[in-house]
């Protein structure tokens, strides 16, 4: 037998968590009553449009109330075949998933601390706090996290204290979180209706939570390793750049040509190529400028050395 809760989860994720009677009557016998008794389903007014019960439900129309002489009210819809068709009051009755009732039921069955509180309308609720292995966590219930407007509710979840997220049966993709993915429990997988009350498979829930934490820890470790490798690559490139800046031009001056500089540096244990040396030389003004500067420095050194070495004659 299908658990009555399995009929509830699609509505929990819907924009409007409402069931028409036409949907409810297709449920197994007693399913609706069990959900109502558990405070997970509640009456939700009357339908504004309903299929015609007289002509094979080929069209829909708005029920119109008509007060009877005895004071009772009967409902009719216009029908092209029968002019008007009567619909029973029960046929226009609607039912809705009781989101607040579900949140309180989750808080009770998980024995959470604190009072349930809506964090973002009827989309994100804090059910309470749960402590396991001396770690305190906010247990949240969220719905509609795969809708187009879901991003505006992300902060209400990620801003909670080490959150555990409960959803009906739809969880967002991992990139929705822009960081570590919190443990997410699909109630369609861990919740049942037992003896008229909502029940959570604690062992399965805890296993899913710990599995997520292991995945997050592994992902964090991999990310840290990637960052360290990236730093090493940058440093290696910087060191290579420093060698190019400081030594390639000097090698060109020393050996007198690009090809000879490549061979000379190779003999010294420095691997490079002609293009790298050419770039370094061009960066300092080109071959002529480099060699002219080298000659100029030599001339200056020679003249200054001569001046220091020549004794100064004393005047008579």
Secondary structure, 3 states (H helix, E strand, C coil): CCCHHHHCHHHHHCCCCEEEHHHHCCCCCCHHHHHHHCCCEEEEEECCCEECCCCCCCCEECCEEEECCCCCEEEEEEECCCEEEEECHHHHEEEEECHHHHHHHHHHHCCCECCCEEEECCCEEEEEEEEECCEEEEEEEECCCCCCCHHHHHHHHHCCCCCEEEECCCCCCHHHCCCCCCEEEEHHHHEEEECCEEEECHHHHHHHHHHHHHHHHHHHHHHHHHHHHHHHHHHHHHHHHHHHHHHHHHHHHHHCCHHHHHHHHHHCCCCCCHHHHHHHHHHCCCHHHHHHHHHHHHHHHHHHHHHHHCCCCCCC
